[in-house]
Amino acid sequence: MDVAYTLVLPVFGVVVVGYAAARFGWFAASATRGLDAFVFNFAIPALLFRALAATELPAVLPWGLWGAYYGGILIVWAVGAAMAVWVLRRSPKDAVIIGFGGGFSNTVMLGIPIILTAFGEAASVPLFLILAFHGLLVFTLCTFLLEMAQAAERHEQDMRLSPWRILRDSLKGMARNPLIWALGLGVIFGQTGLVLPAPVDGVLEKLGQAGIPCALFVMGATLSRYEIRRSVGAASQIALCKLVLHPLVVFALGAYVFALPVMWLKVATVMAAVPTGVYTFILASRYGAAPGAASSAVVLATAVSLVTLSAVLTWALSF
C-alpha cells in the first residue's frame, strides 16, 4: 500500500498543479499550447529515442510473454473501441483513443519503479522484455489508426474514397510524426552497437527528463478546459478497462494460454494493472480525438489505482 501511495500521489499532484494554474488564470491557453508543442515535438521524442538507442534486441524472443501482454493490450483495445462506437456513440477516431487508453499503461512513471521496488532484480528480465518494443509497437499502431481515422474523416464526403487513398494519407501523416521518427531511429541506432556521444546524450537526457512532468502539467491545464461531466462516461469506461479488464485478460493469457513462469506472470499482470499512461492524452490532444475523455481518464484511473493497484500488488506479493 505504501509503495502505491508513494509513487502514484506525486503523479496526480503534478496534474492538479497544472489544472489549478490554468483554472485560476496563472497559465494562459497560449502557454499551454506552446508547452504541448514542446512535449510532443522535442521532449517525448528525445526520451523515446534515448531509451531505445540503449536497448538491444533479446537473443531468444519471449513469444509467450509478448503474447500474454501485447495480446492483452489488443484484446482490451478492441473491446474498448467497440464499446465506444456502439455504446457511447463516439466517432472512429475517438474510439481509437478510448480503446487505447484501456490497454496502455503508465510504464515509465509507475510501472518500472513499482515493479522493481516490489519484486527486486528478479523482475528486471521480464520487465525489460515487455518494455523492449512497447513504445514502438503500441505508439506506431495507435498513430497509424488515428491517421487512418483522420484521413477517412477528411474524405468522408468524397464518393471516390478508397482504402488505398486513406492508407496513403495515413502514411504521409505518420512520416511527419516526430514520435514515429524517434522510435524508428532509436531502434536502428540501438542495433548498431554505437554509444551516443556524451554531449548528445546529455542534451537528450535533459529534454527527456522534462517530457513526463511537462506532459502531466499540460494534461492538467487542458483538463481545466473540459467539463468532466461530458466525458465521465468515456473516462469511466477507460478506467474500468484499464484497471480491471486489462490485468484480468493478461493474467488469463499468461497463466492458462502461455503458461508463463511465476515471476513473469506477476510482472506482466502488475504492469497491466498500472493506470492509463499520459501518452494517451498526448496522442488524443495531438489528433483532437477525445482529449477530454483521455485527460479525465488518466486522472480518474490514476486516482482509483491507489486502491486497485494496491490490491494487485498485495496478490502478487502473497506467493
C-alpha positions in Angstrom: 0.0 0.0 0.0 2.8 2.4 0.9 4.5 1.7 -2.5 1.4 2.6 -4.4 0.7 5.8 -2.5 4.3 7.0 -2.6 4.6 6.6 -6.4 1.1 7.5 -7.5 0.4 10.6 -5.5 3.2 12.7 -6.9 2.0 12.0 -10.4 -1.5 13.0 -9.5 -0.1 16.1 -7.8 1.5 17.5 -10.9 -1.7 17.1 -12.8 -3.5 19.0 -10.1 -0.9 21.8 -10.2 -1.4 22.2 -14.0 -5.2 22.2 -13.6 -5.1 24.8 -10.9 -2.7 27.0 -12.8 -4.9 27.1 -15.9 -8.2 27.2 -13.9 -7.1 30.3 -12.0 -5.6 32.1 -14.9 -1.9 31.7 -13.8 -1.1 29.8 -17.1 -2.5 31.1 -20.3 -4.1 28.9 -23.0 -1.3 30.0 -25.4 1.3 28.9 -23.0 -0.4 25.5 -22.7 -0.3 25.1 -26.5 3.4 26.1 -26.6 4.2 23.6 -23.8 2.2 20.9 -25.6 4.2 21.5 -28.8 7.5 21.3 -26.8 6.4 18.0 -25.2 5.3 16.4 -28.5 8.0 17.7 -30.8 11.0 17.7 -28.6 10.9 16.3 -25.0 9.0 13.0 -25.6 10.8 12.1 -28.8 14.2 12.7 -27.0 13.0 10.4 -24.2 11.9 7.7 -26.5 15.0 7.9 -28.8 17.4 7.8 -25.9 15.7 4.8 -24.3 15.6 2.8 -27.5 19.1 3.8 -28.5 20.4 1.9 -25.5 18.2 -1.2 -26.0 19.5 -4.4 -27.5 17.2 -7.0 -29.1 17.0 -10.2 -27.0 18.8 -13.2 -28.2 15.8 -15.5 -27.7 12.4 -14.0 -28.4 10.0 -14.5 -25.5 6.8 -15.1 -27.5 4.8 -16.3 -24.6 5.4 -13.1 -22.5 4.8 -10.9 -25.5 1.7 -12.9 -26.5 0.2 -12.5 -23.0 1.0 -8.8 -22.5 0.6 -7.5 -26.0 -2.3 -9.8 -26.7 -4.0 -8.4 -23.7 -3.5 -4.9 -24.9 -5.0 -5.7 -28.3 -8.0 -7.5 -26.8 -8.8 -4.7 -24.4 -8.2 -2.1 -27.1 -10.7 -3.9 -29.4 -13.3 -4.2 -26.7 -12.9 -0.6 -25.6 -13.1 0.7 -29.1 -16.2 -1.4 -29.9 -17.9 -0.1 -26.8 -17.0 3.5 -27.6 -18.7 3.2 -31.0 -21.7 1.1 -30.2 -22.5 2.2 -26.6 -21.1 5.7 -26.3 -21.8 6.6 -30.0 -18.3 8.1 -30.5 -16.6 8.6 -33.8 -14.0 6.1 -35.0 -11.2 8.5 -34.2 -12.4 8.9 -30.6 -12.9 5.1 -30.4 -9.2 4.6 -31.2 -8.1 6.7 -28.2 -10.8 5.3 -25.8 -9.8 1.8 -26.7 -6.1 2.6 -26.5 -6.4 4.2 -23.0 -7.9 1.0 -21.7 -4.8 -1.0 -22.7 -1.9 1.4 -22.4 -0.1 1.5 -19.0 1.9 4.3 -17.5 5.1 2.2 -17.8 7.7 4.9 -17.2 6.4 6.8 -14.3 4.6 4.0 -12.4 5.2 0.6 -14.0 9.0 0.5 -13.8 9.5 1.9 -10.2 6.6 -0.1 -8.7 7.6 -3.4 -10.2 11.3 -3.1 -9.3 10.5 -1.9 -5.8 8.0 -4.7 -5.3 10.0 -7.6 -6.8 13.6 -6.5 -6.9 16.2 -7.6 -9.5 14.3 -10.8 -10.2 11.8 -8.8 -12.2 14.3 -7.0 -14.3 14.4 -9.5 -17.2 10.7 -9.9 -17.8 10.2 -6.1 -17.3 12.9 -5.3 -19.9 11.4 -7.8 -22.4 7.9 -6.2 -22.0 9.3 -2.7 -22.5 11.7 -3.6 -25.3 9.1 -2.9 -28.0 6.3 -1.4 -26.0 6.5 2.1 -27.3 7.5 1.1 -30.8 4.6 -1.3 -31.3 1.7 0.5 -29.5 2.6 4.0 -30.5 3.0 3.1 -34.1 -0.2 1.1 -34.2 -2.2 3.9 -32.4 -0.7 6.6 -34.7 -1.5 4.6 -37.8 -5.1 4.0 -36.7 -5.5 7.7 -35.8 -4.1 8.7 -39.2 -6.5 6.3 -40.9 -9.5 7.6 -39.0 -8.4 11.2 -39.7 -7.9 10.6 -43.4 -11.3 8.9 -43.5 -12.9 12.0 -41.9 -11.3 14.3 -44.5 -12.6 12.2 -47.3 -16.0 11.1 -45.9 -17.8 13.3 -48.4 -15.7 12.0 -51.3 -17.6 9.4 -53.3 -14.3 8.2 -54.8 -13.0 7.3 -51.3 -10.8 4.2 -51.4 -8.8 2.3 -48.7 -5.6 3.0 -50.7 -6.2 6.7 -50.6 -6.8 6.6 -46.8 -3.7 4.4 -46.4 -1.6 6.9 -48.5 -2.7 9.9 -46.4 -2.2 7.9 -43.2 1.4 7.1 -44.1 2.0 10.7 -45.0 0.8 11.8 -41.6 3.0 9.2 -39.8 6.0 10.4 -41.8 5.6 13.8 -40.3 5.1 12.5 -36.7 8.2 13.1 -34.5 7.3 10.2 -32.2 7.5 7.7 -35.0 10.8 9.1 -36.2 12.2 8.9 -32.6 11.0 5.3 -32.2 12.3 4.1 -35.5 15.7 5.9 -35.4 16.1 4.8 -31.7 15.7 1.1 -32.7 18.1 1.4 -35.6 20.7 3.2 -33.6 20.4 0.7 -30.7 21.3 -2.2 -33.0 24.5 -0.5 -34.4 26.3 -1.1 -31.1 27.4 2.5 -31.0 27.2 4.7 -28.0 25.7 8.2 -28.1 28.4 10.9 -27.7 28.3 12.3 -24.2 27.2 15.8 -25.2 24.4 14.5 -27.4 23.3 12.0 -24.7 23.3 14.9 -22.2 21.1 17.0 -24.3 18.7 14.2 -24.9 18.7 13.3 -21.2 17.7 16.9 -20.2 15.0 17.1 -22.8 13.7 13.7 -21.9 13.6 14.5 -18.2 11.3 17.4 -18.9 8.9 15.3 -21.0 6.8 13.5 -18.4 6.3 16.3 -15.9 5.6 18.8 -18.6 3.1 16.4 -20.2 1.4 15.9 -16.8 1.2 19.6 -16.3 -0.2 20.2 -19.8 -2.7 17.4 -19.2 -3.9 19.1 -16.0 -4.1 22.5 -17.8 -6.0 21.1 -20.7 -8.4 19.2 -18.3 -9.5 22.6 -16.9 -11.0 23.5 -20.3 -13.3 20.5 -20.4 -16.4 19.7 -18.5 -15.7 16.4 -16.8 -19.4 15.6 -16.8 -19.4 15.4 -20.6 -16.5 12.9 -20.6 -17.4 10.9 -17.5 -18.9 8.0 -19.4 -15.9 7.5 -21.7 -13.4 8.2 -18.9 -15.1 5.7 -16.6 -15.0 3.1 -19.4 -11.3 3.7 -20.0 -10.6 3.4 -16.3 -12.6 0.2 -15.9 -11.0 -1.5 -18.9 -7.5 -0.4 -17.7 -7.7 -1.3 -14.0 -9.9 -4.3 -14.2 -10.2 -5.9 -17.6 -6.6 -5.4 -18.7 -5.0 -7.2 -15.8 -7.6 -10.0 -15.8 -7.0 -10.6 -19.5 -3.2 -10.6 -19.2 -3.3 -12.9 -16.2 -5.6 -15.3 -18.0 -3.4 -15.4 -21.1 -0.2 -15.7 -19.1 -1.5 -18.4 -16.8 -3.7 -20.5 -19.0 -2.6 -20.0 -22.6 1.1 -19.3 -22.4 1.9 -20.9 -19.0 4.4 -18.2 -18.0 6.9 -18.7 -15.1 5.5 -17.3 -11.9 7.7 -14.1 -11.8 7.0 -13.3 -15.4 3.3 -13.7 -14.8 3.4 -11.4 -11.8 5.3 -8.7 -13.7 3.0 -8.8 -16.7 -0.1 -8.7 -14.5 1.1 -5.9 -12.3 2.2 -3.9 -15.4 -1.3 -4.4 -16.9 -2.8 -3.1 -13.6 -0.9 0.2 -13.8 -3.2 3.1 -14.7 -3.5 4.7 -18.1 -0.4 6.4 -19.4 0.0 10.0 -20.1 0.9 9.3 -23.7 -2.8 8.6 -24.2 -3.6 12.2 -23.6 -0.6 13.4 -25.7 -1.9 11.5 -28.7 -5.5 12.5 -28.0 -4.6 16.1 -27.8 -2.5 16.0 -30.9 -5.2 14.4 -33.1 -8.2 16.0 -31.4 -9.5 12.6 -30.6 -11.5 12.6 -27.3 -9.0 14.8 -25.5 -11.4 15.5 -22.6 -12.1 11.8 -22.1 -8.4 10.9 -22.3 -7.3 13.6 -19.8 -10.1 12.8 -17.5 -9.4 9.0 -17.7 -5.7 9.5 -16.9 -6.7 11.4 -13.8 -9.5 9.1 -12.8 -7.6 5.9 -13.4 -4.5 7.2 -11.5 -6.7 8.1 -8.5 -8.6 4.8 -8.5 -5.4 2.8 -9.0 -4.4 3.8 -5.4 -6.9 1.0 -4.4 -6.9 -1.4 -7.4 -3.1 -1.4 -8.0 -2.5 -1.9 -4.3 -4.8 -4.9 -4.4 -3.0 -6.5 -7.3 0.4 -5.9 -5.6 -0.9 -7.5 -2.5 -1.9 -10.5 -4.5 1.4 -10.7 -6.4 3.5 -10.4 -3.2 1.5 -13.1 -1.5 3.2 -16.0 -3.2 
